Amino acid sequence: ADTSATVVAHLVFGHIGWRLIWRCGASTVMTVLVTGASGFLGAHLACSLQSDGVIGTGRNQAALQSLSEHGLRSLPLNLTDPISDADQQRLGKIEAVVHCAGLSSPWGRKEDFFAANVTATQNLISFARRVGVKRFVYISTASTYFQFLDQDNLSEHQIAPVFINHYAATKRHAEELVLAAGDLRPIVLRPRGIYGAGDTALLPRLTRVEQHRPIPRLAP
């Protein structure tokens, strides 16, 4: 199946239903804050929402500048720190959040993952409550399911009994924080193997492998 960033965007705004996720009351256009907009998935999502009102945040100022040059509003933020009153004023009215930001790596220091994935999420939840956000979408990971064995027909509730690394453990911790914030009407998504235009992770690795041997086609 095609798991490109475009399809993930359609999953967030199409399959679940744009109206179900965002539209509340008589409002027809809502301002959406996309975190991690300086990254791969966040940038694609921000561009998908461009005509409907979006503000992108991230820590890579060069990437944010590129978004701004394409007409997207952006603001550099480090979410491991609470969002200040000054930054809240700069952001203006925010009605929905898609939280794509996070530290993704198979290894690293536990405290770095906790800061980027847990503390940042808690800070964003606090901000969302402060400004009256109507919908909070958290982009998590399928790594929360991972075990060293074959697993078929998993339900979304079948979380791994032991997490493979700090990344999976802290993403699950953040999920729990988001799901506990029922007043924000939370949704958690766990995409897997995201690729597409601008991908610097998955497709380059597959291309390197293909230079040395054929890549098998896996049946659905």
KEBAZA-64671 format. One line per 10 residues: number of its first residue (from 1); their letters; for each residue x, z, y of C-alpha. Coordinates in steps of 0.25 Angstrom, whole numbers, plus 5000, padded with zeros to 4 digits. Last residue first. Layout:
// residues N
NUM) A) X Z Y; ...
//
This chain:
// residues 220
220) PALRPIPRHQ) 4998 5001 4972; 5008 4993 4965; 5022 4995 4969; 5031 4983 4973; 5045 4985 4969; 5056 4984 4979; 5067 4974 4975; 5081 4978 4975; 5093 4979 4985; 5088 4974 4998
210) EVRTLRPLLA) 5074 4979 4995; 5079 4994 4995; 5084 4992 5010; 5071 4986 5014; 5063 4998 5007; 5072 5007 5015; 5069 5000 5028; 5054 5000 5025; 5053 5015 5023; 5061 5021 5035
200) TDGAGYIGRP) 5062 5013 5048; 5048 5008 5049; 5046 5000 5062; 5035 4991 5056; 5029 4997 5043; 5031 5008 5033; 5025 5022 5030; 5028 5027 5015; 5017 5038 5015; 5006 5042 5024
190) RLVIPRLDGA) 5001 5056 5023; 4990 5058 5033; 4984 5071 5039; 4971 5071 5047; 4968 5083 5056; 4955 5085 5064; 4962 5093 5075; 4953 5106 5073; 4957 5106 5058; 4972 5109 5062
180) ALVLEEAHRK) 4975 5115 5048; 4977 5100 5043; 4988 5098 5053; 4995 5111 5050; 4994 5108 5035; 4999 5094 5037; 5011 5100 5045; 5015 5108 5033; 5013 5096 5024; 5023 5088 5033
170) TAAYHNIFVP) 5032 5100 5033; 5033 5100 5017; 5034 5085 5016; 5046 5084 5026; 5053 5097 5020; 5054 5090 5007; 5048 5087 4993; 5036 5096 4995; 5032 5106 4984; 5018 5106 4979
160) AIQHESLNDQ) 5015 5092 4984; 5002 5090 4991; 4990 5086 4984; 4979 5087 4995; 4980 5072 4999; 4976 5069 4984; 4986 5063 4975; 4982 5051 4966; 4995 5050 4959; 5008 5058 4960
150) DLFQFYTSAT) 5021 5055 4953; 5031 5065 4953; 5042 5071 4963; 5032 5076 4973; 5027 5071 4986; 5013 5074 4991; 5018 5079 5005; 5027 5067 5006; 5014 5059 5009; 5017 5062 5023
140) SIYVFRKVGV) 5010 5068 5036; 5004 5060 5048; 4995 5070 5054; 4982 5066 5061; 4976 5076 5072; 4962 5072 5077; 4955 5078 5089; 4966 5083 5098; 4962 5094 5108; 4974 5095 5116
130) RRAFSILNQT) 4979 5109 5112; 4975 5106 5097; 4983 5094 5097; 4995 5101 5103; 4994 5112 5093; 4994 5102 5082; 5006 5095 5087; 5014 5107 5088; 5010 5110 5073; 5014 5096 5069
120) ATVNAAFFDE) 5027 5097 5076; 5030 5111 5070; 5027 5105 5056; 5033 5091 5055; 5045 5091 5065; 5048 5106 5065; 5046 5108 5050; 5054 5095 5046; 5066 5100 5055; 5065 5114 5049
110) KRGWPSSLGA) 5065 5109 5035; 5078 5101 5038; 5079 5087 5032; 5075 5078 5021; 5065 5068 5016; 5062 5064 5031; 5050 5064 5040; 5050 5073 5053; 5037 5072 5060; 5028 5064 5069
100) CHVVAEIKGL) 5016 5057 5065; 5005 5066 5071; 4993 5058 5074; 4986 5065 5085; 4972 5064 5092; 4965 5067 5105; 4977 5068 5114; 4975 5069 5129; 4988 5069 5137; 5001 5067 5131
90) RQQDADSIPD) 5009 5070 5144; 5000 5083 5146; 5003 5088 5132; 5018 5085 5134; 5018 5094 5147; 5010 5105 5139; 5021 5105 5128; 5019 5099 5114; 5025 5110 5105; 5039 5106 5100
80) TLNLPLSRLG) 5042 5100 5087; 5033 5089 5092; 5044 5083 5100; 5037 5074 5110; 5040 5060 5116; 5028 5055 5123; 5021 5041 5120; 5010 5032 5126; 5010 5018 5119; 5011 5006 5127
70) HESLSQLAAQ) 5021 4998 5119; 5033 5003 5127; 5028 5017 5125; 5030 5015 5110; 5044 5011 5112; 5046 5023 5121; 5041 5032 5110; 5052 5026 5101; 5063 5028 5111; 5058 5042 5113
60) NRGTGIVGDS) 5059 5046 5098; 5052 5060 5098; 5038 5056 5096; 5024 5055 5103; 5014 5044 5104; 5002 5044 5112; 4990 5035 5108; 4978 5029 5114; 4969 5019 5106; 4976 5006 5109
50) QLSCALHAGL) 4990 5012 5104; 4984 5019 5092; 4991 5009 5082; 5004 5010 5090; 5004 5025 5089; 5002 5024 5074; 5014 5015 5073; 5023 5023 5081; 5019 5036 5073; 5022 5029 5060
40) FGSAGTVLVT) 5036 5025 5064; 5041 5036 5073; 5040 5037 5089; 5025 5040 5087; 5029 5053 5080; 5016 5059 5086; 5004 5050 5089; 4995 5056 5099; 4981 5049 5099; 4973 5047 5112
30) MVTSAGCRWI) 4959 5044 5108; 4950 5032 5111; 4935 5031 5108; 4931 5045 5111; 4916 5048 5109; 4918 5059 5099; 4931 5059 5091; 4938 5046 5087; 4951 5049 5081; 4952 5051 5066
20) LRWGIHGFVL) 4938 5047 5061; 4937 5036 5072; 4950 5030 5068; 4946 5030 5053; 4954 5036 5041; 4957 5022 5037; 4960 5017 5051; 4967 5026 5061; 4977 5034 5052; 4977 5025 5040
10) HAVVTASTDA) 4978 5013 5049; 4990 5019 5055; 4996 5022 5041; 4993 5007 5038; 5001 5003 5050; 5012 5013 5047; 5014 5005 5033; 5009 5011 5020; 5005 4997 5014; 5000 5000 5000
//
